[in-house]
Amino acid sequence: MGNIDGGLDRWTSAALSVLRLVTAYLYLQHGTAKLLHVPHVAMFDQLLVLSLDGIAGMLEIVGSLLLLFGLFTRPVAFILCGEMAVAYFVAHAPQGNFFMPALNGGEEAVLYCFIFLFFALAGGGSWSFDALLARRVAAGRGHGAGNLAS
């Protein structure tokens, strides 16, 4: 009987890319709801752009777009991880039930925080501009003026 993990290992990087794409798409909607009112969320109707929520919306839009492309995935994900940690401690934890995010409405903040932490550590996967740039840099080594051996 073969090793099932060996057959699935080849899909790990692609699965990481799919997780990044889906997460970025869903997270983008948080930012667009705050700043562009699409989808419409009544609670953001009077949102000031330079308020804490407005700045969060800017981070969410710019960060999501960069994650969708897989560009600067690690640093962007690290920043968004921090944003979600702040969101949990500022907006959800004060409502009580610190260790029960399901009771204080903070499940999404906690999940996004740890998914972004994972991206900060694992990168964006094979279907990302980061991976494309890394492949081009690796292919460029050994060629051109920068190589002292040529």
N, C-alpha and C positions, 0 to 999 in steps of 0.2 A: 504494500500500500504506500503510495507516494505522500510526500509532505505537502499538506494543503497550504501551509504558509509560503512555501517556495513558489507556488503558482500564483499566489496573490501579491507577493512582494513587488512584482513588476508594475502593479497598479497603484502603489503607494503615492508616488509623485503626482500622478494624474488625479487621484482622489483628493490630495492636498490642494491641487489647483481648483477642483470643483468646489470644495469647501470654501476656499478663498472667494471664488466668484459669487457663490450663493450668499455668503456672509456679507460681502461688500454690497451686493444688490439690495439686500434687506436693510442694511445699515444706512445706505444712501437715502432710503425713504424716511428715515428719522430726520435727517438734515433738510431734505426738501419739504417735509411737512412743516418744519419750523420756519424756514426762510422763504420758500416759494409757495407754501400752502397747497402742495400736491404731494400726497393725498391730503385732503382737508382735515385738520384736527382742530376743533373749535378752541381748545385750550391755548393754541398758539396764535389766535387771531390778533391779539394786541402785543405780540412779542416785539421787543426792541432789539434791533440788530446788535447793539453793543452791550446787551445784557449778558449774564452768564449763559442763559439758554441760547441766545443768539450766537455767541462765540462758539458754543458747543455745536450748533447747527453748521457753522462754517467749517469746523474741524471734521464734522461728519460728512459733509459734501466733498470737501477736498480729499480727505483721507479715504473715503469710499471710492472715489474715482481713481486715485492712485492704486488702491488695492485691486480694483477691477482690472486694471492694466497689469498689475503685478510689478509696479515700478516703485522702487525704494520700499519694498514690502516690510522688511525688518524694522527700520526706524519708524515708519508710519504706524505699523501695528503696535509698536512699543508706546507711541504717543497716544493712540486710541485706547490701548489697555489702561493707561493712566487716566484718560478721560472717563472711562467707565468705572474705574475704582472711585474716582472723585464723585461721579454721579451716584454711586451706591451710598457712599458715606455722607453725602450732602443731602440727597433727596429721599433716600429710602430707609437707611438705618435709623434716622431720627424718629421715624414713625413707630419704632419699637420692633420687637422680634428680630434682633440683630442677626441671629443664626438661622432665621427662617425667612429667606427672601420671598417665599411664596405668600407669606402673610403681610409683607410690607411693600409688595409690588416690585421688588428688585430682582426678580429672576432673570430678566433680559439683561440687565446691567451686569450681573455676575457672569452669565454665560458669555456675553460679548467680551468682558474683561479677560476671561480665561482663553477664549478662542483667539483673541488678539495676542495674548501672551504666547500662545502656541505658535502663531505666525511669526512673532518676533524671534522665536528660537528656531523654528523649522524653515522659515522662508516661504516663498509663494508657490513652490512646485514647478513642475516642468513647463507648464503652459503660462509663463509669465515673461514680461520684458526683462526682469532681473535674470532669469535663466538664459534668455536669448543673448543678453549682453555678456554674461559669464562664458557662454559657448564661443562667442566671437572673440573675446579676450584670450581664451584658451587656444583657439585656432590661430590667433595672431602671434602667439609665442613661437619663437623659432623662425619667424619670417620678418623681413623688413630691417630698417636701419637700427632698431633697438637691440638687435641680436649681435653680440660681440663675436660670436663664432662665425658669422657669415662674412 
